[in-house]
Amino acid sequence: MDQKPINPARIIGIFLVVFAACVLLAIPVSPTMAGKLTNLICGAVIGLVGGGFLIASRTDKAKH
């Protein structure tokens, strides 16, 4: 029963990337240009942070 240890960085990364996708999908629903721009910027930043967590989880796995 060798179970792989849970990698918290990978879980957080997946959550953030999915959340960023939801924010980006909300862009057309926003009625104002300011709302659309806010959703675009927030979705991009959250997605980049989530991607960073995913990359960090892969490099952290390689060290062990």
Phi and psi restraints in degrees (value plus and minus 20) as a CYANA .aco file:
   2 ASP   PHI    -102.8   -62.8
   2 ASP   PSI      87.2   127.2
   3 GLN   PHI    -122.0   -82.0
   3 GLN   PSI     120.9   160.9
   4 LYS   PHI     -92.6   -52.6
   4 LYS   PSI     121.7   161.7
   5 PRO   PHI     -89.3   -49.3
   5 PRO   PSI     129.1   169.1
   6 ILE   PHI     -94.9   -54.9
   6 ILE   PSI     109.1   149.1
   7 ASN   PHI    -119.4   -79.4
   7 ASN   PSI      85.7   125.7
   8 PRO   PHI     -81.4   -41.4
   8 PRO   PSI     -54.9   -14.9
   9 ALA   PHI     -83.5   -43.5
   9 ALA   PSI     -57.4   -17.4
  10 ARG   PHI     -87.7   -47.7
  10 ARG   PSI     -61.8   -21.8
  11 ILE   PHI     -84.6   -44.6
  11 ILE   PSI     -65.2   -25.2
  12 ILE   PHI     -83.8   -43.8
  12 ILE   PSI     -61.2   -21.2
  13 GLY   PHI     -81.6   -41.6
  13 GLY   PSI     -64.7   -24.7
  14 ILE   PHI     -82.9   -42.9
  14 ILE   PSI     -64.1   -24.1
  15 PHE   PHI     -80.3   -40.3
  15 PHE   PSI     -65.8   -25.8
  16 LEU   PHI     -86.4   -46.4
  16 LEU   PSI     -58.3   -18.3
  17 VAL   PHI     -86.8   -46.8
  17 VAL   PSI     -60.8   -20.8
  18 VAL   PHI     -86.0   -46.0
  18 VAL   PSI     -61.9   -21.9
  19 PHE   PHI     -83.8   -43.8
  19 PHE   PSI     -60.3   -20.3
  20 ALA   PHI     -83.3   -43.3
  20 ALA   PSI     -58.7   -18.7
  21 ALA   PHI     -83.2   -43.2
  21 ALA   PSI     -59.2   -19.2
  22 CYS   PHI     -84.4   -44.4
  22 CYS   PSI     -62.4   -22.4
  23 VAL   PHI     -84.1   -44.1
  23 VAL   PSI     -62.5   -22.5
  24 LEU   PHI     -87.2   -47.2
  24 LEU   PSI     -53.7   -13.7
  25 LEU   PHI     -90.7   -50.7
  25 LEU   PSI     -37.5     2.5
  26 ALA   PHI    -104.2   -64.2
  26 ALA   PSI     -23.1    16.9
  27 ILE   PHI     -79.4   -39.4
  27 ILE   PSI     -67.8   -27.8
  28 PRO   PHI     -86.7   -46.7
  28 PRO   PSI     -41.8    -1.8
  29 VAL   PHI     -98.0   -58.0
  29 VAL   PSI     -45.3    -5.3
  30 SER   PHI     -85.2   -45.2
  30 SER   PSI     110.9   150.9
  31 PRO   PHI     -99.1   -59.1
  31 PRO   PSI     -45.9    -5.9
  32 THR   PHI    -128.0   -88.0
  32 THR   PSI     139.2   179.2
  33 MET   PHI     -86.8   -46.8
  33 MET   PSI     -56.4   -16.4
  34 ALA   PHI     -83.4   -43.4
  34 ALA   PSI     -59.8   -19.8
  35 GLY   PHI     -85.8   -45.8
  35 GLY   PSI     -60.6   -20.6
  36 LYS   PHI     -84.6   -44.6
  36 LYS   PSI     -62.8   -22.8
  37 LEU   PHI     -86.3   -46.3
  37 LEU   PSI     -59.4   -19.4
  38 THR   PHI     -82.9   -42.9
  38 THR   PSI     -65.6   -25.6
  39 ASN   PHI     -82.2   -42.2
  39 ASN   PSI     -59.4   -19.4
  40 LEU   PHI     -84.0   -44.0
  40 LEU   PSI     -67.6   -27.6
  41 ILE   PHI     -86.7   -46.7
  41 ILE   PSI     -66.6   -26.6
  42 CYS   PHI     -83.3   -43.3
  42 CYS   PSI     -63.5   -23.5
  43 GLY   PHI     -82.3   -42.3
  43 GLY   PSI     -59.6   -19.6
  44 ALA   PHI     -87.6   -47.6
  44 ALA   PSI     -63.4   -23.4
  45 VAL   PHI     -85.5   -45.5
  45 VAL   PSI     -66.0   -26.0
  46 ILE   PHI     -83.0   -43.0
  46 ILE   PSI     -60.4   -20.4
  47 GLY   PHI     -84.1   -44.1
  47 GLY   PSI     -59.7   -19.7
  48 LEU   PHI     -86.6   -46.6
  48 LEU   PSI     -60.9   -20.9
  49 VAL   PHI     -84.7   -44.7
  49 VAL   PSI     -62.9   -22.9
  50 GLY   PHI     -82.9   -42.9
  50 GLY   PSI     -60.5   -20.5
  51 GLY   PHI     -83.7   -43.7
  51 GLY   PSI     -58.0   -18.0
  52 GLY   PHI     -82.1   -42.1
  52 GLY   PSI     -61.3   -21.3
  53 PHE   PHI     -83.7   -43.7
  53 PHE   PSI     -60.3   -20.3
  54 LEU   PHI     -85.8   -45.8
  54 LEU   PSI     -62.1   -22.1
  55 ILE   PHI     -85.4   -45.4
  55 ILE   PSI     -62.1   -22.1
  56 ALA   PHI     -83.0   -43.0
  56 ALA   PSI     -55.2   -15.2
  57 SER   PHI     -89.6   -49.6
  57 SER   PSI     -52.0   -12.0
  58 ARG   PHI     -92.0   -52.0
  58 ARG   PSI     -62.7   -22.7
  59 THR   PHI     -91.3   -51.3
  59 THR   PSI     -52.0   -12.0
  60 ASP   PHI     -87.1   -47.1
  60 ASP   PSI     -56.4   -16.4
  61 LYS   PHI     -86.1   -46.1
  61 LYS   PSI     -57.1   -17.1
  62 ALA   PHI     -87.9   -47.9
  62 ALA   PSI     -46.7    -6.7
  63 LYS   PHI     -92.0   -52.0
  63 LYS   PSI     -46.7    -6.7
